[in-house]
Each structure stands twice: as C-alpha cells, then as structure tokens.
Amino acid sequence: FNHASSGHPGGSISSGRFVASLLYRNLDYDISDPMDRTADLVSYAAGHKALGLYAMWALRNEVVRQSYPAELPDDVLQQLRLEDLLGFRKNPITRTPLYRQFGAKPLDGHPTPETPFIWLSTGPSGVGVASTTGLALTLKDMYREDAPRVHIIEGEGGMTPGRVSEALAAAASSGLDNLYMHVDWNQASIDSDHVTRDGSQPGEYVQWDPREFLLVHGFNVVLVPDGFDFAQVLEGQRQALAIDNGKPTAVVYRTVKGWQYGIEGSKSHGAGHKFYSEAYLESLRPFEERFGLQFPRFEGDKTPETIEQAYYDSLLTIRQAFEENPDLTQRLGGWIIGCKRRHEAQPRQLREGAPNLERLYSERLISPLERPDVCRYEAGSSQTLRGALADCMNHVNHLTGGAVLAAAADLYGSTNIATIGKGFGEGFWHPVRNPDSRLFSAGGITEDALSGICSGIASMGYQIGVGSSYGAFIAPLATISAKTHGIGQQTLRHRAPEEPNHTFVVVCGHAGVKTGEDGPTHAEPQALQVFQENFPGDVMITLTPWDPNELWPLVAEGLLQRPAVLAPFVTRPNEVLVDRAELGLAPPEAAVKGVYKLLEANGTPEATVIYQGSDVAYAFLQGVLPQLRQTGMNLDVYYISSVELFDRLDADERNAIFPASVAQSAMMFTGFTAATTYRWVMSERGREFTHYPWHQGYFLGSGPGEVCLEQAGMHGEAQWEIIRRFVKGRQPAQLRSA
C-alpha cells in the first residue's frame, strides 16, 4: 500500500492469518502446477482484499524459492514472485525500469486469473460468492465424492448484497459439501464499524450476525473466537474439514480490521499511512525488531522511478529476513510441500461417465450447416424460439454426456429450460439424491446470483452453465457477472495462452413486444441494448433469431466461436413456420453471418429495409411481403441475427454483405431500442422512418402480442404504410392504434 498509495490494507490484514493457515497447512495442492483442476482452491470473493492475496502468494513463492526451488513452476507466468508485487495496481503498459526488467505482472486492484491458482475474477459485491458457488457445483458434479474443496474468502460486509443470500441458498439446496466459506468478521465496512448485530448491540446495516445468516441458509458453522490465534484458526479449519453431513460449511473468525497496523476499523478499509510517514515506519517496527533488519527510508524526489526503487529495496529486505532465518524458511516450505504430498497421496479422478465438453470442439461434433433432426422444424408447424433453443442445448448435452447445467429463475417450464435436461433425470440436481439431473436449483427467483453461478460453472471449461429468465430482468442483472467473467477469461489467457474462453449462456427469454400479456414491466425492448456491442473483443455474442430454424445454426456457430458469454434473445409465443424457399427468402443457415439479406431485390432495389427481432420480422411476413408480391415493389430486406457474429467476419466479407452505402439509404424496424438501430441506419431520413417499440414516446400497455405490436405502430399493416411512404419519398406518418 505504501508504495502504490492505493489498496485496501484493513481487510487484507485482518484475513491474513486464516488465509496463511489455509495455504500452508489445510489445502491439498501442488505448488508447481497452478493449472491443476483437481487441487483445492481459494477464491477471494472479497476482491478488495487483493493486496493481502498478492502479498500472501508472493511470500509463499519466496519461501519455496529459498527452501525447495525445484518445486516452483519453470514458467514464471505460473509464479507470483516478490518482483511481481512491483506491478500492484499498475497498468500493463507501465514503463518503469524494474517493472520492465523483471517482467512484473500487472496486478489489478481486484483479483483476476492472471494470478496463479486463481480461477475467477472477483470484485463486484457478492458476485464472487455466486461464481465460486458455481465453481464448487461443477467440481462436485464432475468429481462427486472426490470433489476438490473450494474455499471462499469473504467479510461480513460482503455478505450483505442480495445475490449472496441467493447464492448461499443455492449452495445448501444443492448439497455442496465441498464449499467452505471463511468469514472475516471484523465488523467494519467502508462507512460503518457496526455492520451486523453483535450480541445485544444492533447492527447499522443488518440485524443478523454472520453465524445466524449462514445457519439459516443451511450451512454448518464453526466459530473461531480469535482469528489472530493460529492455534484457534487451525483447529477451526480442521473441525470444518472434518464435518461430513452433505452440507456446505462456514468458518467465522472474529477479527479486527487493520489489526496492529496503526489504523483500525472502517478507516483502514481504503486508507493507509501516508507515503513513508512516521506512522508507516512505526508499523514496520515489529518486523524490524524481530529480524534485526531495517527497511529503507525514502529520500529525494518522488518520481515513479525512485518510488519503484524504494519499493524493490523494501521487498529485498523481506527476502533477506528469510535468507537469514533458514530454519523458519525451511519449516514453512516443508508445510507447502506437505500440501503437495497429501494431494499426490490421494489423487482425484473424474467420476465414471463424467461429461466431456472439450469433445464438442476438438472433434467438431457440431456444425451450423449440419442440422440434427431434433432441431429441424417443418413449414406449417407451430414452434417457439425458446423451445428451439432448448432443443439445441439438449442436443449439445447429449453429445457431451451432460456438460450443460441449466437453471431458471423459477421459470423452468415457462422458458423451456427444463427441456435442456431431458433424458438425464427429473427434478433438481443433487450430488447424492439426484446426481444425473442437469437442472440445478438457483435458490428461487434469483436472476442475479443465477448468472454468477452459471459463470462459475463455466470457469474451468468442464461444463456450460445456462441461466434463463425474462430478458427484461436477466440482461441487466447478469451484466455484472458477464463483465466479471469476461475479465476472468481474458486475464487467464495472459497466464495460460492455450486456454480458450469458457462459455456461459444467458438466455434472455420472453423477449420482445409480444410478451405483451405481462405488460411494460416484462415486455422489455431495452434488454438487447444492455449486451449488444457493450463488451470488448471476444467476450460477448448476442443472438436475435426470428425463425426457430435459425436457432441451430446460430447456437452452433455461437458455441464454436467460444465467447465468454453467449446471450440468445428468444420469444415466448408460438409462431407458424413458413416455407422460406417458397417465399423467396434466404435459408435459415444464412443467419450464421450475423447480418444477411432475407429478401433480395430483383435488380436495383427501390429501397432497403432492415429488421431485427422476431416480432417485427413476422409482422413483415404477414403484412408486408404479400403487398410486395401484389404491387411489385422491389426491396432489399436485411435481417440482423447477431451483431457480434457479423463483427467477427473479416472486413471484406462484412462490406460484401452490408456495404456502407446501405446504411446511408436504409430504414429499420426493430423490436428493441432506438440505440440498436443507429449503426445500421445512418441517414437523417432513414432514422425518421425507423420504428421501434418506444417510437411514440411511451411504454406499451398489456394485451395480446399482436395488439401490443399494433400499439407500437409496427404491425403488418402499419409497416406496409411506413415502407410505402419511404419508397414514395413522402414524410413519415405517426400511426397510432385507436
């Protein structure tokens, strides 16, 4: 903290001794192999304790470097060295000399998998608890009774977000006895020193204490009265590890935030001593007296270079302390090697018949151009987009032996998520009572934690987590988990470049205007805007099909592209499938390009119209296409099935499919918001004619989907009149229903 003048010293200090006890004594893992998926692992859900995580990891690495150097990974990317601490809260483009000389890691302000042994990015409040729950769930399903233990580091303040309650409920209901939560109960957050109730003293934030909170959610609870007494800490952890009743377990440690640092309680959350102040130097004195060393004092001008040199000199003082105390160093190193020996003595094996997701990619078991029979729907039949999506994911489940775990926010039947688990067992997954099911309980109506759990399920690449709800709710609530998962996947590749993205699926169900019966709170056009084009690089792919036969090519292509997050937008109502060839429409496989010409003009088009959304596309088929045939009007009609799939094409192919000139002359109908049209419609006149659900300035009311579409002025008859005016050069008309 002193040299970065940034970080969170308080909680990093108060959690230090119970984290040390885990790392040195009570985890089974191999220090030489941070990518070992069979090892016990630690997840800092309390992401603001990253300063403590990095310090603890670097100290462990230094101890092994001095005592058992052959045990360290050969690749420094798989180590976190003392030298890497020079990168604390530094940007990757930092140019200071020592940072560059040692190739220090840029250690973000909150943990990411760029740090060895860390599989999840954490930081947003409560997300780490949810994603770590998902990680424990996938490991429990893959290894059953041999499942690696997953340890969450969290504080009582970090337990107050609602998504934590949701995640803990899911963990207990799912029987995750390989999940251990370590609670740093120091009673201090950013703004309070009395966060929870403590005996008869009321809390300023919540009226439970962590033990009660965990007990009511179905956890075993072990209390460590003094979280700074190593004997108590070790005993508490050993008691927790000895419990065998099929439930997750928590160890609650009473601590003091900023213990013996000179700043305690809430004031130590983000604040620390001033740069080389007397208070800072005083906090170093116990170390100096114990080891007979002195940390450097700072003199001269403060520049990035001089600060870095002082920092490095301080790290060398710590290194010297261990070099001059070889018995201590050897004992600590021996404990770490003991963790390795225990791990080697009881090798964990994937369960018999465990799913194999990687086969989907390595053996190319799916192709967007080879449709399985179960995902083929005949013209004239009635089908839903949500049903077609579920058929696709169920087929993937069977191809991989059950590598898709799915849940919904109390909407398993309504969103067709239950179909994903068809053929694997009824009811909710439980490792003992119902291990074959592929549907897990997310704790009820829990879009928030559900999304985090699904991201955790996906994080190691064993399985795909699928979470579903109304698009209106899950898109905004899943955004933080999607972003955090994307950060995790990108930073994991910094350390392990061979690792691909591991995908989780956010099903934005009941999307669009035609969810009208539920009214404006549920029929939400804004959901797509939350995800589409709002994530960098290869993180996100959204899918916006209109025809159920488009689901297989889009889902197959989306999975093969391996984004961190795949977000299909599917509708609720049944639609009668049309014969696309008979109507002169492009085949459903054309959707894999993301943008395609649904209907091509004969020669030079009189105008270009663009569609996105099943609701407006079916209105086009019912109300506009017959008029085109009758009048002979000549249009190019484009459909947008996935902006991100289109963006992944090379520039020449994108320009061939959708030239820039088209955007200068087109108009658009969308079932989503105005912001999603601006890229495709560039002219002022095109935007005047472009229609979207809120075009008339108000939320739509309730009623049958067709009526709501009419209220929006985008039913077939209205579309034809708008297009006719656009082609004839007239002014747009504001068409309102009676």
KALIN-V718775 format. One record per residue. N is the residue number from 0. RES is the residue in one letter. PHI is phi in whole degrees, 0 to 359 (* if undefined). Layout:
[[N/RES/PHI] [N/RES/PHI]]
This chain:
[[0/F/*] [1/N/300] [2/H/274] [3/A/271] [4/S/50] [5/S/195] [6/G/130] [7/H/228] [8/P/292] [9/G/303] [10/G/288] [11/S/298] [12/I/285] [13/S/292] [14/S/268] [15/G/300] [16/R/286] [17/F/281] [18/V/291] [19/A/302] [20/S/296] [21/L/294] [22/L/296] [23/Y/266] [24/R/232] [25/N/240] [26/L/257] [27/D/256] [28/Y/197] [29/D/246] [30/I/302] [31/S/275] [32/D/223] [33/P/293] [34/M/268] [35/D/294] [36/R/277] [37/T/260] [38/A/276] [39/D/298] [40/L/219] [41/V/243] [42/S/234] [43/Y/276] [44/A/300] [45/A/282] [46/G/297] [47/H/289] [48/K/273] [49/A/301] [50/L/305] [51/G/292] [52/L/300] [53/Y/298] [54/A/298] [55/M/293] [56/W/294] [57/A/293] [58/L/296] [59/R/300] [60/N/298] [61/E/294] [62/V/301] [63/V/290] [64/R/301] [65/Q/275] [66/S/254] [67/Y/223] [68/P/301] [69/A/292] [70/E/276] [71/L/283] [72/P/300] [73/D/293] [74/D/277] [75/V/294] [76/L/297] [77/Q/265] [78/Q/245] [79/L/238] [80/R/271] [81/L/305] [82/E/297] [83/D/292] [84/L/295] [85/L/298] [86/G/266] [87/F/300] [88/R/57] [89/K/256] [90/N/284] [91/P/304] [92/I/270] [93/T/307] [94/R/241] [95/T/296] [96/P/297] [97/L/288] [98/Y/305] [99/R/284] [100/Q/300] [101/F/269] [102/G/59] [103/A/296] [104/K/282] [105/P/282] [106/L/269] [107/D/297] [108/G/298] [109/H/228] [110/P/296] [111/T/221] [112/P/291] [113/E/299] [114/T/276] [115/P/305] [116/F/74] [117/I/255] [118/W/255] [119/L/233] [120/S/277] [121/T/224] [122/G/150] [123/P/301] [124/S/306] [125/G/83] [126/V/296] [127/G/297] [128/V/295] [129/A/294] [130/S/293] [131/T/290] [132/T/299] [133/G/296] [134/L/296] [135/A/296] [136/L/294] [137/T/294] [138/L/293] [139/K/294] [140/D/290] [141/M/283] [142/Y/245] [143/R/51] [144/E/291] [145/D/262] [146/A/296] [147/P/302] [148/R/275] [149/V/242] [150/H/248] [151/I/262] [152/I/258] [153/E/209] [154/G/245] [155/E/295] [156/G/295] [157/G/289] [158/M/270] [159/T/281] [160/P/298] [161/G/299] [162/R/295] [163/V/290] [164/S/301] [165/E/298] [166/A/293] [167/L/295] [168/A/299] [169/A/295] [170/A/298] [171/A/289] [172/S/296] [173/S/269] [174/G/64] [175/L/278] [176/D/283] [177/N/265] [178/L/255] [179/Y/233] [180/M/249] [181/H/250] [182/V/256] [183/D/274] [184/W/272] [185/N/252] [186/Q/66] [187/A/234] [188/S/241] [189/I/290] [190/D/243] [191/S/218] [192/D/250] [193/H/218] [194/V/296] [195/T/250] [196/R/295] [197/D/224] [198/G/65] [199/S/271] [200/Q/273] [201/P/291] [202/G/277] [203/E/275] [204/Y/251] [205/V/223] [206/Q/251] [207/W/239] [208/D/253] [209/P/302] [210/R/295] [211/E/298] [212/F/302] [213/L/287] [214/L/296] [215/V/292] [216/H/267] [217/G/93] [218/F/267] [219/N/289] [220/V/226] [221/V/242] [222/L/260] [223/V/250] [224/P/299] [225/D/233] [226/G/286] [227/F/251] [228/D/265] [229/F/302] [230/A/297] [231/Q/295] [232/V/297] [233/L/297] [234/E/294] [235/G/299] [236/Q/293] [237/R/293] [238/Q/298] [239/A/298] [240/L/291] [241/A/276] [242/I/292] [243/D/221] [244/N/231] [245/G/79] [246/K/239] [247/P/293] [248/T/230] [249/A/237] [250/V/244] [251/V/252] [252/Y/251] [253/R/280] [254/T/221] [255/V/234] [256/K/293] [257/G/74] [258/W/308] [259/Q/59] [260/Y/267] [261/G/102] [262/I/228] [263/E/233] [264/G/73] [265/S/300] [266/K/294] [267/S/267] [268/H/297] [269/G/240] [270/A/269] [271/G/209] [272/H/293] [273/K/296] [274/F/305] [275/Y/50] [276/S/285] [277/E/299] [278/A/296] [279/Y/297] [280/L/297] [281/E/295] [282/S/292] [283/L/274] [284/R/300] [285/P/301] [286/F/295] [287/E/298] [288/E/291] [289/R/294] [290/F/254] [291/G/66] [292/L/236] [293/Q/228] [294/F/290] [295/P/295] [296/R/256] [297/F/265] [298/E/223] [299/G/96] [300/D/281] [301/K/276] [302/T/232] [303/P/306] [304/E/288] [305/T/288] [306/I/296] [307/E/298] [308/Q/295] [309/A/297] [310/Y/299] [311/Y/298] [312/D/299] [313/S/294] [314/L/297] [315/L/293] [316/T/294] [317/I/296] [318/R/302] [319/Q/298] [320/A/301] [321/F/281] [322/E/295] [323/E/272] [324/N/229] [325/P/296] [326/D/295] [327/L/298] [328/T/298] [329/Q/294] [330/R/295] [331/L/297] [332/G/298] [333/G/296] [334/W/297] [335/I/294] [336/I/293] [337/G/298] [338/C/301] [339/K/294] [340/R/296] [341/R/299] [342/H/297] [343/E/291] [344/A/288] [345/Q/231] [346/P/297] [347/R/266] [348/Q/242] [349/L/302] [350/R/297] [351/E/299] [352/G/78] [353/A/298] [354/P/302] [355/N/228] [356/L/290] [357/E/299] [358/R/301] [359/L/304] [360/Y/264] [361/S/293] [362/E/258] [363/R/48] [364/L/288] [365/I/233] [366/S/215] [367/P/295] [368/L/259] [369/E/237] [370/R/275] [371/P/291] [372/D/301] [373/V/290] [374/C/244] [375/R/246] [376/Y/236] [377/E/280] [378/A/301] [379/G/93] [380/S/277] [381/S/254] [382/Q/207] [383/T/246] [384/L/297] [385/R/296] [386/G/293] [387/A/294] [388/L/299] [389/A/296] [390/D/299] [391/C/299] [392/M/290] [393/N/293] [394/H/296] [395/V/300] [396/N/300] [397/H/289] [398/L/296] [399/T/256] [400/G/73] [401/G/100] [402/A/272] [403/V/243] [404/L/253] [405/A/230] [406/A/208] [407/A/220] [408/A/279] [409/D/61] [410/L/221] [411/Y/297] [412/G/280] [413/S/299] [414/T/263] [415/N/68] [416/I/299] [417/A/303] [418/T/296] [419/I/300] [420/G/266] [421/K/299] [422/G/93] [423/F/243] [424/G/128] [425/E/273] [426/G/77] [427/F/273] [428/W/298] [429/H/212] [430/P/296] [431/V/250] [432/R/281] [433/N/208] [434/P/287] [435/D/274] [436/S/298] [437/R/249] [438/L/247] [439/F/252] [440/S/276] [441/A/265] [442/G/88] [443/G/113] [444/I/273] [445/T/223] [446/E/304] [447/D/291] [448/A/294] [449/L/307] [450/S/294] [451/G/296] [452/I/299] [453/C/297] [454/S/295] [455/G/293] [456/I/302] [457/A/282] [458/S/299] [459/M/265] [460/G/85] [461/Y/286] [462/Q/214] [463/I/256] [464/G/267] [465/V/239] [466/G/236] [467/S/222] [468/S/194] [469/Y/304] [470/G/304] [471/A/301] [472/F/256] [473/I/285] [474/A/298] [475/P/293] [476/L/283] [477/A/272] [478/T/301] [479/I/293] [480/S/295] [481/A/296] [482/K/297] [483/T/296] [484/H/295] [485/G/299] [486/I/300] [487/G/299] [488/Q/293] [489/Q/294] [490/T/286] [491/L/299] [492/R/290] [493/H/296] [494/R/264] [495/A/227] [496/P/302] [497/E/283] [498/E/284] [499/P/280] [500/N/298] [501/H/248] [502/T/270] [503/F/240] [504/V/246] [505/V/255] [506/V/273] [507/C/271] [508/G/276] [509/H/49] [510/A/278] [511/G/96] [512/V/298] [513/K/284] [514/T/274] [515/G/294] [516/E/303] [517/D/276] [518/G/83] [519/P/293] [520/T/287] [521/H/249] [522/A/276] [523/E/250] [524/P/285] [525/Q/283] [526/A/302] [527/L/297] [528/Q/300] [529/V/294] [530/F/259] [531/Q/298] [532/E/60] [533/N/251] [534/F/227] [535/P/279] [536/G/55] [537/D/260] [538/V/287] [539/M/238] [540/I/231] [541/T/260] [542/L/236] [543/T/229] [544/P/287] [545/W/245] [546/D/250] [547/P/308] [548/N/288] [549/E/278] [550/L/295] [551/W/299] [552/P/301] [553/L/289] [554/V/294] [555/A/299] [556/E/295] [557/G/299] [558/L/292] [559/L/294] [560/Q/287] [561/R/55] [562/P/285] [563/A/290] [564/V/225] [565/L/244] [566/A/234] [567/P/280] [568/F/254] [569/V/234] [570/T/259] [571/R/271] [572/P/288] [573/N/291] [574/E/232] [575/V/274] [576/L/288] [577/V/259] [578/D/273] [579/R/296] [580/A/295] [581/E/297] [582/L/274] [583/G/77] [584/L/264] [585/A/298] [586/P/291] [587/P/298] [588/E/296] [589/A/297] [590/A/297] [591/V/294] [592/K/283] [593/G/90] [594/V/227] [595/Y/210] [596/K/273] [597/L/295] [598/L/224] [599/E/258] [600/A/294] [601/N/271] [602/G/86] [603/T/285] [604/P/286] [605/E/283] [606/A/194] [607/T/237] [608/V/235] [609/I/244] [610/Y/233] [611/Q/212] [612/G/122] [613/S/299] [614/D/298] [615/V/285] [616/A/292] [617/Y/292] [618/A/296] [619/F/298] [620/L/298] [621/Q/278] [622/G/244] [623/V/254] [624/L/303] [625/P/300] [626/Q/292] [627/L/297] [628/R/295] [629/Q/287] [630/T/267] [631/G/79] [632/M/299] [633/N/250] [634/L/237] [635/D/267] [636/V/238] [637/Y/257] [638/Y/232] [639/I/255] [640/S/260] [641/S/191] [642/V/299] [643/E/288] [644/L/296] [645/F/297] [646/D/294] [647/R/278] [648/L/287] [649/D/287] [650/A/300] [651/D/296] [652/E/291] [653/R/300] [654/N/293] [655/A/290] [656/I/284] [657/F/222] [658/P/298] [659/A/301] [660/S/297] [661/V/296] [662/A/297] [663/Q/281] [664/S/233] [665/A/268] [666/M/236] [667/M/213] [668/F/242] [669/T/224] [670/G/272] [671/F/245] [672/T/259] [673/A/302] [674/A/300] [675/T/281] [676/T/260] [677/Y/295] [678/R/292] [679/W/265] [680/V/236] [681/M/253] [682/S/272] [683/E/298] [684/R/292] [685/G/300] [686/R/287] [687/E/296] [688/F/270] [689/T/297] [690/H/238] [691/Y/212] [692/P/303] [693/W/259] [694/H/303] [695/Q/266] [696/G/92] [697/Y/211] [698/F/293] [699/L/283] [700/G/273] [701/S/274] [702/G/134] [703/P/304] [704/G/304] [705/E/296] [706/V/291] [707/C/296] [708/L/295] [709/E/294] [710/Q/300] [711/A/285] [712/G/74] [713/M/230] [714/H/288] [715/G/304] [716/E/298] [717/A/294] [718/Q/302] [719/W/298] [720/E/295] [721/I/295] [722/I/297] [723/R/301] [724/R/296] [725/F/299] [726/V/292] [727/K/278] [728/G/81] [729/R/273] [730/Q/282] [731/P/293] [732/A/251] [733/Q/274] [734/L/269] [735/R/240] [736/S/285] [737/A/292]]
